[in-house]
Amino acid sequence: MGHDWGGTRGNATRAGLRIMLGASCVVALVCGGDGTSGARLLTMRPHERVSSQPQAQPVPTLVSEMLDRPVGVPDGDPMAMTANVGDHRVHASWTYIDGLPGLNTQIDSWLLGVLDAAAPAGTRYRPAMALNAHQPVNQEMTVSAAPVQAAGTIVVVREKVKGPGANGTGAVRSATVYADTLTGDLRSGADLLRPESVPGIQSRITGVPAGIAAPSQQEPPVTDLLLSPSGELTVTAELPGTPGRQVAMTLNAGDARAALNDYGRHVLGQLNAADGPRHATAPALRHVNCDIVPCAALTYDDGPDAQTTPQLLGILNEANAQATFFMTGSNATANPSTAKEVADAGYAIGNHTYSHGNLTKLSPPAVKKEIERTDAAILAATGTAPTMMRPPYGAADAAVQGAVGKPLMLWAVDSLDWQSKNPAVFVPKVLKEITPGAMVLMHDVQPTTISGQKELIASLQGQGYRLVSVPQLFEGTPLVPGHVYRSRPARP
Ligand code: NI
């Protein structure tokens, strides 16, 4: 990543100039555990000293609610899951932001780091842990990454972990990440500050807990900094030696300006600027990490059909489910407006050959022709040629693989929907065979397949599956032309 997320920067200059943050500081205790201890802290008497700075008076305001309130981001994709990881029941919620791959990757690696750390020693987190995570476990854990500020070209995401901590005290860690929607630039909260202003802020934080927590010689990490458009800077940190309790300290605009570096002042300018560029990636291509959430890719072959395919689109749209359509060139030619409807709704489309023959019975030039005619038909109907294909009947050999010029996307679960023509048969079959990362084969030209989709989708989502497109399923793993894929490979 190249960024210092540990928040220890500035230590090198600790011996240098110490900025005295005077009477303008507002200090509040933020409780990290449940709400009850927060209420207790609110009863702190106003004359109590919370700092060694003589001018500072505590103004006990419970700021955690304000700080954690996510802001709406037009390009945001909110995600949520519950997973049983070792002894921990993890409630995770986070938001990807379209057009910011660097930010989304940072959120993913942070989240995977938290999940891996919660797993039993010697093991790693697996998406299957987020399936049917209803049974109670010992420890509750909340993990969140939410946009808390979005203005100009800046989006600020607060990443927060509330864990069980020592003796169930509820340890809290939080950090802010600053992303630029124009350049993709990614910084940590600490990057807002002049290094020499960090020790002064740290000493204010360690000075706070007099009478509430034991004094600590440890330096609190200064990683959670939230700049407001009016220039106030709120620093939130866990009290060293006191897991579960965070201090939030707000510097007024004047003191904040003195503490900010050039980047911090740039951010402040952006928080008062007109909104930056917006992104609109097709839903089937939006970022999802299937190493984190348990994913399944529903795929529908042999269409488009002018009757059944639009019915399916309605069901998918209502369920907020992504899917992939492997179309034949002949049907795309016969029903171009339906093909376009699928593409316009943002679903993924693959090449299923023109005439749906067994490719192993064709010469390589004939295979190529099947692929090219289908690409042309889908391009003519939708404006985009497919980049992946599925051979009819899954029939492929080395000659076919060499001729198609695209990755061959087969399946891990065969519904046999065309055979049973009965949702009472194929829905339980899929539910029994599904595993995280699987592609599921169905056919949108079968009316009985459409009849079973509401139940199938609701059951999968109820188990914790995220229904994704094939490109989403394989995001981050290369798809090589001529190679055969059935499911997403597990994280090594
Ligand atoms: Ni087929």
Boltz pocket constraint, residues with backbone or C-beta under 6 A from the ligand:
constraints:
  - pocket:
      binder: B
      contacts: [[A, 301], [A, 302], [A, 352], [A, 356], [A, 391], [A, 392], [A, 393]]
      max_distance: 6.0
